[in-house]
């Protein structure tokens, strides 16, 4: 039964320490009304004692202990919890609840994953008799009187006779590691004795940092805890510490790292979030944050989370979902507040994690607005990546109807794209999007302040109504003058383009490729193709610059009826546009042959 409940054997030590902490908390509560139960100046502690010679591991506490009846009901009946009964009595009496961990009686039995036999020696506080309980975990147990000189003054000693497969738990380093991972935040101090006669070593002081008021915690303490939690040696860029109350009660301590973790772009997209219930670790990698916040190092502790036979499945709890929503919303609020109040500090975070945060623009439509508000971009007017969408909208040109963007591999290369020439000539700012996720979220985002997002490489540019800047070169010929040229070029390239048209985008370059009005833009098509997914074999549109000298020469060539030379030139223009987009010629051998014919003709004249 035990092996079907727990997925890892190390859990047994967590469970026994949790029970011991409960016992101390119970006695602390009872001593409020009966101080004689505690010795003068006595402090609570849990001791883990290793005995390699006898092959035993013991967990000892000076808590409330158990009477004979307690041994029968709590240890003799699976899933019968003394903690739960005690908690119910306190609640019924209106006296409030102590900080008790276990509310189900299954944890004790995890000891049989590693032990052939378990012995419990205990004495109830205030009683003058002691008892020994023992069992091999096969269905029966024995209870017998225990001499007082062999028993604790009050409390319990759980002795595990380890089986052959579990002798590694007698190694101090192994035990210390388990306690540090699972129980270091338990409210009762924990000592380790490497041998029964060794000096105790304090492993935990019994105070979890996140349970303390913020006013009592120094920046150095926060930094040290962050480094232990994250495994990094930098300082956190942002520390957020709060306690939520209401439907779900929980404490949160979160850190945004000061530098990129090495696993930031791991395909598994797993974060480092530790989930506790009453300072006992439930999960070291719980799915408490969406993937786009995986860089946040987080501790969440809730007394309301169920500690039952499905601890490993606690993430299916409705309460867990409520905590996840609350934590995510609060972290986004804190990031948004930082973006407004401390622009420089937020920019450091954005430069490290902006590419990850933007994943939320695609994955989390519910929170897209706050994410867009904090997002920072490189643009044609500011390539340092500091522009907000509010900055962009405030600088819209008269008659500009959209927020234009261009997607590519890096901002510098995008900024040199010929498709931007017409926008630059009109002073229209364009977002330069160089992260892989950019090609996806802009397809689904509605826009900002009524201005939709529009790709600078898709469909008609629709920028004619925006006036050219002073000094910008205007086309020398109206588009209608090239109707025959356009018709012949379209006929020549019919197998590879959807259309050929005069461009509003170009002011200097000869030609460029753009995507049709509907469907993915060019960059998204490239990404899909790289992953073996076609974009329905969509053909691009070739746009040509009517003011370019070569287009005028091409018009003359067409009129001389030199068909072969004309077709070679049109194909070379198409392949040049592909090269400018970072794609190879449509047909390398045909490209070479055409180029040779053109050069031969040019050099011969």
C-alpha positions in Angstrom: 0.0 0.0 0.0 2.8 2.4 1.0 4.7 1.9 -2.3 1.6 2.7 -4.3 1.1 6.0 -2.5 4.6 7.5 -2.5 6.8 7.9 -5.6 10.1 8.3 -3.9 11.5 6.7 -0.7 13.2 9.8 0.7 9.7 11.0 1.6 9.7 8.8 4.7 12.0 11.2 6.6 9.9 14.2 5.7 6.8 12.4 7.1 8.4 11.4 10.3 9.8 14.9 10.9 6.4 16.4 10.1 4.8 14.1 12.7 7.5 15.1 15.3 6.9 18.8 14.5 3.1 18.3 15.0 3.8 16.6 18.4 5.9 19.6 19.5 3.2 22.0 18.3 0.5 20.1 20.2 2.4 20.2 23.4 3.1 24.0 22.9 -0.6 24.5 22.7 -1.5 22.3 25.7 1.2 24.0 27.8 -0.6 27.3 27.4 -3.2 26.2 29.8 -1.0 23.7 31.7 2.6 25.0 32.0 3.6 22.1 34.2 3.7 19.9 31.1 7.0 21.6 30.1 10.2 21.8 32.0 11.4 25.2 32.9 13.3 26.8 30.0 12.8 23.7 27.9 12.9 24.3 24.1 11.4 22.0 21.5 13.7 20.1 19.1 13.7 17.1 16.7 16.7 14.8 16.6 17.6 12.4 13.9 20.0 9.8 15.2 22.0 7.4 13.0 23.4 4.1 14.2 25.3 2.3 11.5 26.4 -0.4 13.9 22.8 -1.5 14.6 21.4 -0.5 11.2 18.9 1.9 12.7 17.7 5.4 12.1 15.7 7.2 14.8 13.6 10.3 14.8 13.1 11.7 18.3 11.0 14.6 19.6 10.2 16.1 22.9 6.6 16.8 22.0 3.3 15.7 23.5 3.9 12.0 23.2 1.3 9.2 23.1 -0.7 7.2 25.5 -1.6 3.6 24.9 -4.9 4.5 23.4 -3.2 6.9 21.0 -0.9 4.2 19.8 -3.8 1.9 19.1 -5.9 4.5 17.2 -3.2 6.6 15.6 -0.6 3.9 14.6 -2.8 0.8 14.6 -5.4 2.2 12.2 -4.3 3.4 8.7 -5.3 7.0 7.9 -6.4 7.7 11.5 -4.8 11.0 12.4 -4.3 12.3 15.9 -3.4 15.6 14.5 -6.7 15.8 12.6 -8.7 14.9 15.7 -6.8 17.4 17.8 -7.4 20.1 15.2 -11.1 19.4 15.1 -11.3 19.7 18.9 -9.6 23.1 18.9 -11.8 24.4 16.1 -14.9 23.2 17.9 -13.8 24.9 21.1 -13.1 28.2 19.3 -9.5 28.3 20.5 -8.0 28.5 17.0 -5.6 26.1 15.3 -2.0 25.5 16.1 0.5 25.2 13.2 -0.1 21.6 12.6 1.2 19.8 9.5 -0.3 16.4 9.1 -4.1 16.0 8.9 -4.2 12.5 7.7 -2.7 9.4 9.3 -0.9 7.8 6.3 2.5 9.5 6.6 3.8 7.3 9.4 3.5 4.2 7.3 6.0 5.5 4.7 8.6 4.3 7.2 7.9 0.7 5.9 9.3 1.6 2.5 12.8 1.5 4.1 12.4 -0.5 7.3 11.8 -4.2 8.0 10.6 -3.2 11.5 9.5 0.0 13.2 9.6 0.6 16.9 7.9 3.6 18.6 8.9 4.4 22.2 6.8 7.2 23.7 5.5 8.8 26.8 2.5 11.2 27.0 3.3 14.5 28.6 1.9 14.6 32.2 1.7 10.8 32.5 3.9 8.5 34.5 3.8 5.5 32.2 5.5 4.8 28.9 4.8 2.5 26.0 6.6 0.6 23.2 4.8 0.0 19.8 6.4 -2.3 17.2 5.4 -3.8 13.9 6.9 -5.3 10.8 4.2 -3.6 8.6 2.6 -6.8 7.6 -0.7 -6.2 9.3 0.0 -6.7 13.0 1.5 -4.7 15.9 2.5 -5.1 19.5 2.2 -2.7 22.4 4.0 -3.3 25.6 4.9 -1.2 28.7 8.3 0.6 28.6 10.5 1.3 31.6 10.5 5.1 32.3 14.3 5.2 32.3 14.3 3.9 28.7 11.6 6.4 27.6 11.7 10.1 26.8 10.5 12.4 29.6 7.8 13.3 27.2 7.6 12.8 23.4 8.3 10.0 21.0 11.2 8.1 19.5 10.6 6.3 16.2 13.3 3.7 15.5 13.5 2.3 12.0 15.4 -1.0 11.5 16.5 -0.4 7.9 16.2 -3.1 5.3 19.2 -4.1 3.2 18.2 -1.8 0.3 18.1 1.3 2.5 21.4 1.3 4.3 22.4 4.4 2.4 20.1 6.3 4.8 22.7 5.7 7.5 25.1 8.1 5.7 25.0 11.5 7.4 25.5 13.4 4.1 22.5 11.7 2.5 20.3 12.4 5.5 21.4 16.0 5.8 20.6 16.5 2.1 17.1 15.1 2.5 16.3 17.2 5.5 17.6 20.3 3.8 15.5 19.6 0.8 12.2 18.6 2.4 12.1 19.8 6.0 14.5 22.7 6.5 11.5 25.1 6.9 9.7 23.1 9.6 8.9 25.3 12.6 10.8 23.1 15.1 14.6 23.0 15.1 16.2 19.8 13.7 19.5 18.3 14.9 21.4 15.4 13.4 23.6 12.9 15.3 25.9 11.0 13.1 26.2 8.3 15.8 24.2 7.8 19.1 27.0 9.4 21.1 28.0 12.2 18.7 27.4 15.9 19.3 24.2 17.1 17.7 24.5 19.2 14.6 21.8 21.8 14.1 20.5 21.5 10.5 17.5 23.8 10.8 16.7 26.6 13.2 13.0 26.1 12.8 12.2 29.4 11.2 11.2 29.7 7.5 12.2 33.0 6.0 8.9 33.5 4.1 6.9 33.2 7.4 8.7 36.2 8.9 7.4 39.8 8.5 9.3 41.7 5.8 10.4 44.3 8.3 12.4 41.6 10.1 14.3 40.4 7.0 17.4 42.1 5.7 18.4 42.4 2.0 21.4 40.1 2.7 19.1 37.4 4.1 16.9 37.7 1.1 19.9 37.4 -1.2 21.3 34.4 0.6 18.0 32.6 0.5 17.6 33.5 -3.2 21.1 32.0 -4.0 20.2 28.8 -2.1 16.9 28.5 -3.9 18.1 29.3 -7.4 21.6 27.8 -7.3 22.9 31.1 -8.7 25.5 33.5 -7.3 24.1 36.8 -8.5 21.7 39.1 -6.7 17.9 39.1 -7.4 16.7 41.9 -9.7 13.4 41.9 -8.0 12.2 40.4 -4.6 8.4 40.0 -4.0 7.2 38.8 -0.6 3.6 38.8 0.5 0.9 36.9 2.3 -2.5 36.3 0.8 -5.7 35.8 2.9 -9.3 35.1 2.0 -10.5 32.1 0.1 -7.0 30.8 -0.1 -4.4 31.5 2.5 -0.7 31.3 1.5 2.6 33.0 1.8 4.8 33.8 -1.2 8.5 34.6 -1.6 9.5 35.2 -5.2 12.7 36.3 -6.9 13.4 37.5 -10.4 17.1 36.6 -11.1 19.6 39.2 -11.9 21.0 37.1 -14.8 19.7 34.4 -17.1 19.6 30.9 -15.7 21.4 28.4 -17.8 18.2 26.4 -18.4 16.0 29.4 -19.4 15.3 28.0 -22.9 15.2 24.3 -22.0 12.5 22.7 -24.1 10.7 21.4 -21.0 10.1 25.0 -19.9 10.2 24.0 -16.3 10.6 26.6 -13.5 12.0 26.2 -10.0 9.0 26.5 -7.7 8.9 25.0 -4.3 5.5 24.3 -2.8 5.0 23.9 0.9 2.2 23.2 3.3 2.9 24.4 6.8 6.5 24.7 6.0 6.7 21.0 4.8 7.9 20.6 1.2 5.2 19.1 -1.1 6.9 19.6 -4.4 10.2 21.0 -5.6 9.0 21.7 -9.2 5.2 22.3 -8.9 3.5 23.9 -11.9 2.5 27.0 -10.1 3.6 29.5 -12.7 2.9 29.6 -16.5 5.7 28.7 -18.7 6.4 32.3 -19.6 7.3 33.1 -16.0 9.6 30.1 -15.6 12.6 32.3 -14.8 11.0 33.3 -11.5 12.3 31.5 -8.4 9.4 30.9 -6.1 8.4 29.5 -2.7 4.7 29.2 -1.9 3.5 27.9 1.5 -0.2 27.3 2.2 -1.7 25.7 5.3 -4.9 24.9 3.3 -3.3 22.5 0.8 -4.3 18.9 1.4 -1.6 16.6 2.8 -3.3 13.3 2.1 -2.5 10.1 0.3 -2.1 12.0 -2.9 0.5 14.6 -1.9 2.3 14.1 -5.2 -1.0 14.8 -7.0 -1.9 18.0 -5.0 -1.7 20.1 -8.1 -5.1 18.7 -9.1 -6.7 20.5 -6.1 -9.0 23.4 -6.9 -7.3 25.3 -4.2 -4.0 24.9 -6.1 -5.6 26.4 -9.2 -6.7 29.4 -7.2 -3.3 29.9 -5.7 -1.7 29.6 -9.2 -4.0 32.3 -10.5 -3.4 34.6 -7.6 0.4 34.2 -7.7 0.6 34.8 -11.4 -1.6 37.9 -11.3 0.4 39.4 -8.4 3.7 38.8 -10.1 2.5 40.5 -13.3 1.3 43.4 -11.2 4.6 43.7 -9.5 6.5 43.6 -12.9 4.1 46.1 -14.3 4.5 48.4 -11.3 8.3 48.2 -11.7 8.1 49.0 -15.4 6.3 52.2 -14.5 8.2 53.3 -11.4 11.8 52.2 -12.3 12.3 52.1 -16.0 16.0 51.3 -15.9 15.7 48.5 -13.4 12.8 46.9 -15.4 14.9 47.2 -18.6 17.5 45.0 -17.1 14.8 42.3 -16.4 13.4 42.7 -19.9 16.7 42.3 -21.6 17.2 39.0 -19.7 13.7 37.6 -19.9 11.7 39.6 -22.4 11.9 36.9 -25.0 10.3 34.5 -22.5 7.7 36.9 -21.1 6.5 37.5 -24.7 5.5 33.8 -24.9 2.6 34.8 -22.7 1.3 37.2 -25.4 0.6 34.0 -27.4 -0.2 31.5 -24.6 -2.2 33.7 -22.2 -4.8 35.9 -23.9 -6.5 36.6 -20.6 -3.4 38.5 -19.4 -2.3 39.9 -22.8 -3.1 43.5 -22.0 -0.8 43.8 -18.9 1.9 41.9 -20.8 1.7 44.3 -23.8 1.8 47.2 -21.5 5.1 46.2 -20.0 6.7 44.9 -23.2 9.7 46.7 -24.7 10.7 46.8 -28.3 13.4 47.7 -30.7 12.1 49.9 -33.5 13.3 51.7 -36.6 13.6 54.9 -34.6 15.1 53.3 -31.4 17.0 50.0 -31.9 18.1 49.8 -28.2 14.9 47.8 -27.3 13.4 50.4 -24.9 10.3 51.5 -26.7 6.9 50.7 -25.3 3.7 50.4 -27.3 2.5 53.6 -25.5 5.6 55.3 -26.8 4.8 54.0 -30.3 1.2 55.1 -30.3 2.0 58.5 -29.1 4.3 59.0 -32.1 1.9 57.9 -34.8 2.0 59.8 -38.0 -1.1 61.6 -39.3 -3.3 59.1 -41.3 -1.3 56.1 -39.9 -3.9 53.4 -39.2 -1.9 50.5 -37.9 1.1 49.4 -35.7 3.6 48.1 -38.2 6.1 45.4 -37.4 8.7 43.3 -39.2 9.8 39.9 -38.0 13.3 38.5 -38.5 16.3 36.9 -36.9 17.9 40.0 -35.4 17.1 43.7 -35.1 20.1 45.0 -37.1 19.3 42.8 -40.1 15.6 43.6 -40.0 16.3 47.3 -39.9 18.2 46.9 -43.2 15.2 45.2 -45.0 14.2 46.9 -48.2 10.5 46.6 -47.2 11.1 49.4 -44.6 12.2 52.0 -47.1 8.8 53.4 -47.8 7.9 53.5 -44.1 11.2 55.3 -43.3 10.5 57.8 -46.1 7.2 58.7 -44.4 8.6 58.7 -40.9 6.5 55.7 -39.9 8.0 53.8 -36.9 8.2 50.0 -37.3 8.6 47.4 -34.6 11.6 45.2 -35.2 10.7 41.8 -33.8 13.6 39.3 -33.6 12.4 36.6 -31.0 11.0 33.4 -32.4 7.7 33.8 -30.5 7.1 37.2 -32.2 6.0 35.5 -35.4 3.1 33.9 -33.5 1.7 36.4 -31.0 1.3 39.2 -33.5 -1.0 37.0 -35.5 -3.5 36.8 -32.6 -3.0 40.1 -30.7 -5.9 42.6 -31.4 -3.8 45.7 -31.2 -3.5 48.8 -29.0 -5.8 51.8 -28.7 -7.8 50.7 -31.7 -4.7 50.3 -33.9 -4.2 46.8 -35.2 -0.8 45.1 -35.6 0.1 44.8 -39.3 3.2 43.2 -40.9 5.3 45.4 -43.0 5.9 42.3 -45.3 2.3 41.3 -45.7 -0.5 42.6 -48.0 -0.7 46.1 -49.4 1.3 48.6 -47.3 -1.6 51.1 -47.1 0.8 54.0 -46.4 0.1 56.2 -49.4 -2.0 58.5 -47.3 0.9 59.2 -44.9 2.8 62.2 -46.3 6.5 61.7 -47.3 9.0 63.5 -45.1 10.7 66.6 -46.5 13.4 65.6 -48.8 12.1 62.0 -49.4 12.2 61.0 -53.1 8.8 60.6 -54.8 8.2 58.1 -57.6 8.9 59.6 -61.0 6.2 57.7 -62.8 2.6 56.7 -61.9 1.9 53.1 -61.4 -0.3 53.0 -64.5 2.7 53.6 -66.7 4.0 50.2 -65.9 0.9 48.2 -66.5 2.3 46.2 -69.5 5.6 45.6 -67.6 3.7 44.3 -64.6 1.5 42.0 -66.7 4.5 40.5 -68.5 6.5 40.0 -65.3 3.5 38.3 -63.6 3.2 36.0 -66.6 6.9 35.1 -66.5 6.8 34.4 -62.7 3.4 32.8 -62.6 4.7 29.5 -61.1 6.4 31.2 -58.1 4.5 34.4 -57.2 0.9 35.2 -56.6 1.2 38.7 -58.0 3.6 41.4 -59.2 2.8 45.0 -58.4 4.3 48.5 -58.0 5.5 49.0 -54.4 4.7 51.8 -51.9 7.3 50.2 -49.6 10.4 50.8 -51.7 12.2 54.1 -52.2 15.7 52.9 -53.0 15.9 49.1 -53.6 14.9 47.4 -56.8 12.4 44.9 -55.5 11.1 43.0 -52.4 8.9 40.1 -51.6 5.8 40.4 -49.3 3.2 37.9 -48.2 -0.4 37.9 -49.4 -3.0 39.8 -47.4 -4.3 36.7 -45.7 -2.3 33.9 -44.1 1.1 34.0 -42.3 3.7 36.6 -43.1 7.0 35.7 -44.7 8.9 35.1 -41.4 6.2 32.8 -40.0 6.2 30.8 -43.3 10.0 30.3 -42.9 9.6 29.1 -39.3 6.9 26.7 -40.3 9.0 25.4 -43.2 12.0 24.9 -40.9 9.8 22.6 -38.7 8.5 20.6 -41.6 5.1 22.4 -41.8 4.0 24.0 -45.0 2.0 27.2 -45.1 -0.4 25.8 -47.7 2.2 26.5 -50.4 1.5 30.2 -50.3 3.2 32.2 -53.1 4.7 35.6 -52.2 4.0 38.8 -54.0 6.8 40.6 -55.8 6.8 44.3 -55.5 9.1 46.5 -57.7 10.2 50.1 -57.3 9.0 52.1 -60.3 11.6 54.8 -59.6 14.6 52.4 -59.8 16.7 52.8 -63.0 16.7 49.1 -63.7 12.9 49.0 -63.8 12.9 51.8 -66.3 15.5 49.9 -68.3 13.4 46.8 -68.1 10.5 48.7 -69.6 12.7 49.7 -72.5 13.9 46.1 -72.9 10.3 44.8 -73.1 9.4 47.3 -75.8 12.4 46.1 -77.9 10.7 42.6 -77.8 13.8 40.9 -76.5 11.8 38.2 -74.7 14.6 35.9 -73.5 16.6 38.7 -72.1 13.5 40.2 -70.5 12.6 37.0 -68.8 16.1 36.4 -67.5 16.1 39.9 -66.0 12.7 39.4 -64.3 13.8 36.0 -62.8 17.0 37.6 -61.6 15.0 40.4 -59.9 12.9 37.8 -58.2 15.9 35.8 -57.0 17.6 39.0 -55.8 14.5 39.7 -53.6 14.8 36.2 -52.2 18.4 36.8 -51.3 17.6 40.0 -49.5 15.1 38.0 -47.4 17.9 35.5 -46.5 16.5 32.8 -48.8 18.5 31.0 -51.6 17.6 31.5 -55.3 14.6 29.6 -56.4 16.7 27.4 -58.6 20.5 27.8 -58.1 21.5 26.3 -61.5 18.9 28.3 -63.4 20.0 31.4 -61.5 23.6 30.9 -62.5 22.7 30.3 -66.2 20.6 33.5 -66.3 23.3 35.5 -64.6 25.9 34.2 -67.1 23.7 35.2 -70.1 23.0 38.7 -68.7 26.7 39.3 -68.0 27.7 38.0 -71.4 25.3 40.3 -73.1 26.4 43.3 -71.0 30.1 42.7 -71.5 29.7 42.2 -75.2 28.1 45.6 -75.8 
